[in-house]
Amino acid sequence: MQVLHIHQKDIAGGAAIAANRLHQALLQQNIDSRFLVSRKETNSDRVSVIPAASRTEKRIQRFTDSFGLTQIHLLSTFKLKHHPVYQSADVINFHNLHDGYFNYLAIAHLTQTKPAVLTLHDMWSITGHCSFSFGCDRWKIGCGHCPDLEIFPPMKRDRTRWEWKLKQWTYKRANLTIVAPSRWLASVARESPLFQHFAVHHIPYGIDTDIYQPLDPKHCRSRLHIPKGKNVLLFVATHLQEWRKGGDLLFAALQQLPESLKAETVLLMLGSGSVPEIGIETIALGYIQDEALKAIVYSAADLFVFPTRADNLPLVLQESLACGTPMIACDVGGVSDLV
């Protein structure tokens, strides 16, 4: 059997890492697994690249974006049915379909002759534009009158009702099975009017516990050149300044610590970008893809702090849990599945 995963990227970012871990697990079970992506970031011969937008499609995009409808300019998505990796696949596994690389109107066309799974990494597939609704329930009634068009992926005009209706149109003609990694997102999917005729399954992300396991904290701190005798806090996000991940909440809280505690504390950070001066020692390791090194980072920490404002089933919490590092996080989305 051959499984084809369709996603923006093959490795960078939480959803891509989750998809890649599934890909690797399938290969370990002798299942032929392949990727079709917009941006290839590995040298794997099992990863093929979706052709870039043509000049005509870019002109269409300028019109559709200005009108307020995104993600529907790529006519070439319909031609993926003729791509060799699509034709040889037995099962299609769609992952994140936003980010401007895929026309969701083609879902019905691409699932006419092959069974397909849609793995939800966020809420975008059931809303009129946003990847997380932050408490807004308008996705239950068809969206429209959107309270925040700036939520990723942003929309220039409020066409959320139109996008919701277009998704409804294509889903009615599609052959999909829905997979949600968290209990929360599975519940949301079952409640969505768009998914009423699809089976929804709750299947958590997998993690390699041969890599992510408790390691000697002293050895790990020595490897990372962390000063002895410090309380080590850890914060992890692909982009440290991403508002949704709540780094600003953590930094503001740390600034309020008494000076005596600041002197005893070091903040260890994984992710790209810089942070403001917060009055305590910080060690920024940047964005790291090496999983063995990430396990060392988790094991070096006394406490992993994750004040996320919205999330599905955060991989970073899985990784911290597997490494035996205590965690504190906001009770949103699927966080309570892990904390």
N, C-alpha and C positions, 0 to 999 in steps of 0.2 A: 504494500500500500504506500502511496505517496501523498504527503500532506504539503500544501502550499500556504505559507503565511504571507499575508499582504499587510505592510506597515510602512510608516514614513522612513524609519531607519532600522538598521539591523543590530544596533548595540547601545547607542547613547540615549540616556533618559530612562525613567522608570518603566514605562510601558514597553519600550524596545528591549530592555534587559529582561523583563518578564517573558516577552515573546521569545527571546533568544534562549532563555533557560528551558522553555517548553520545547523548542527546536532541538536543543542538545539532549534533552531527556528522551525525546522520540528516537533520535539517532542511536542512543544507548540501548534502546529496545529493538534495534534493527528495523525501524520504520524510516523509510526514505522521506526526509523532511527538507524543504527548500524555502527560500525567502524571495519575495519580489518587493523591492523597496524603492523609494524615491531617492534616498541618499545612502549610498553604501559606504560604511566606515570600517569594514574589515576586508581582508583579502581572500575570504572564503569563496571557493568555486561553487558553493551551494547558494550563493546570493546573486540574484539577477537584478538589474536596474530598470525601473520604469522609464520609458523615454521622456525627455524633458518636453515641456509645453511648446507647441509650434507657434509661429508668429500669429497665425489666425486665432489660436486659443488665447494668446496673450491679449489680442485686441478684444476678444469676447470677454475676457476677464476684466478689462478696464470698464466695460459697460456694465457687467453684472455686479461688480464690486460697488460702482458708483450708485447703482440702483438699490443696493442693499442686500443682494443675494450672493453669497459666497459658495465656493466649493463645487459649482455646477458648470464651469467653463470648459472643462477638459473633455472634449468629445472623444479623445483617444482612449479614455478609460473603457469605452465600449469595445475597443479593438483588443483589449487584453485577452479576450476570449481566443484570439489567434496566436497568443504568445506561446512558445514551446513549453514553458514550465507550467502554464495553465492547462494546456492540452494534455500533458502527461499526468497531471494531478488527479487523485481520486477524491480528495476532500480539500475544500478551500477554507482556510481559517483567516477571516478578516480581523484585524486589530483596530488601532485608531485610524479612522478614515478621514479625519479633518487635517488641517495644516496645508491645504491647497494642492495636494498631489493626486487626489482621487475624486471623481465625480460620483457622489452617492446615488445619483439617479440610475447608475449602471448596475446596482446591486441585483435588481430583478433579472436583468439580462445575463449576468454572470452566474446566477444560481439556477438557471432554467434546466441545465443538464447535469449539474454536479451538486451534491449535498454540500452545505456550507455552515460553518460555525462563525458567529459574531461574538468575539470576546470583548466584553465591556471593560475598559480601563478608566472610564469616566462616564458622565451623564450625556455627552454630546449627542449620542444616537437617538435619544428620546426627547430632546429639547429643540426649541426653535433657533438656537445658535450656541448656547453656552456649554462649556465642558463641566461646570459645576453650578448649580442654581443658587447656592448659599441661602437656602431656606425658602426661596420663591417656589410656589407650587403651580405656576401657570402652565407648566408642561403637562399637567393633568387635564387641562381643558383646552389645549391647542395653542398655547402661548399667545402672542400679541400683547401690545401695551407693555413692552419689556421694561423693567425698572433699571436695567444696567446693560447697555449695549457694548460696554468696554470690556466685559468679562471675556476671556479668551475662549474661542477665537472671536475677535471683535467684529461688529457689524456697523456699517456707516449709517444706515437707515433702518428703522424698525420694520423689517420684513420677517420677523420671527414667526408670525402666523403663517406666512407663505411657506417658509422653510419647513415648519412643522407639517403642513399639509403636503408638501412635496415628499417628505419622508414617509408620510402615511401612504401616499400613492405608490411609492416604490416598494415599501414593505408588504403591501397587500398582494403584490405580484412576485414576491421573493420566496425562496425556500431556505429558511434559516433556522438554526438552533442557537439559542442565546446562552452564553456562559458568563456568569458574574463571579469574580474572585472573592467578594465579600458578601456577608449576609445582608448588609444594608443595601448594596447595589442590586442584589438579587430581588430584594423586596421592592425596590424602586422599579425595576424592570417589570415585575409582575403587575405592578400598579399602573404602568403606563398603558394608555389606550392604544399606542402604536404597536405594542407587542402582544396584544390579547390572543392572537392566533398562533403564537410561537411557544414552544417549550422553553422554559427558563431553568437552567441548572446552576447550582452554586458549587464551584470548583475553585478552591484557593490556589494561589500561586505556589509553585514548588521552590525549594531551596536546597542547595547541595550542602549537607551537614558535614561532609568530609572537608569542606573548605571553611564554612562558618561554624566554628565550634569554640568553646572556651579555651583561651590560651593564657599563658603565664603573664599577668599584668606587668610585673616588674620588667620582664624581658621586652614586652611590647613597648613600654614607656622608654626604655633605653634605646630601642630601635628608632623611636620617633624623637629622641632628644628632649623629652619632657622633664622639666626640673623635678627633683625628688621632693617629697613631702607636700606636694600640691594636691588639692581636690580637682579632679579632671572632669570637666563637663564636655559633652560632645553635641554638636549640631551638624546635621547633614542635609543638604539639598543640592539638586543639580545646579541651581543658581541661588546663591546665598541671599540675594536681595529679592527673590520672588515673593510677592506679597502673600500669596496663598499659603506658602509654607510657614509664615509667621515668624521669620527671623527678627523682624522689627520688634515683635512682642518680647522675644527673648533678650534682645540687646537693651531694650528699655528697662526690663526687670533687673538685669545685671547692673545697670547703672545706679540702681537704687540700693544695692547692697552696702552694708557698713564697710568702711575702709578696711577694718580688720579682716573681714571675709574676702574682700577683693584681693588682699595680699596673699591669701591662702589658695586662691582659685586660678585655674588656667582654663581657657575655652579652646577646645580643639575643634576645628571645622573642616569638613569635606565639602567641596563644591567650588564652582567658579565665581569670580567676582570678589569685591572688597566689602569690608564692613566699617561702620563708623567707629570712632574712638569711644570705648565703653568703660575705660578706667581699670580694666583687668588685663592680664597678659593673655594674648591670643596666639594660637599657632594655626595658620591657614595652610592646609596641605594641597589646596586646589582640587580640581576634578580628577578623580582616580578611577580608572577602569579595572586595574588589577585586583581581582577578587581576594587573593591571598593577603594582599596589603591592606585591603579594607577590613578583613577579619582582624588583623593586627590593631588597626585603629579602634575598632569597637572594643576589643579586649583591653585596650589601654585606658578606657574611660571608667570612671566611677558611676556616672549617670548620663544617659542619653536623653536630651531634652528636645521635644518635637512639638512645638505649639502650632501645628497646622490648622488652618481655618476650614479646609475642606479636603477630603481625600477618600480614596477607594480602599485599598489594602496596601498601605505603604511598604514597599520592599525594605526600606531602611529599618522599620520596626521589626520585620521578620529577621533581618540580619542581626540586629542587636539582640533579639531574643535568643537566636541560635548561638550567639557568642556568650550568653549568660550575663549580659550587661543590663542592669536595671533601667527602666524607662519611665518617663513621665510625658504625657501627651494630652492634647485636647480631645474630648470625647465627641468626635464628629465622624460622620461617614462610617467606614469600616474599621476605624481605629480600635473600637472595643472588641473586635474579633481577636486582637493580639494583646491588648493592655488590660 
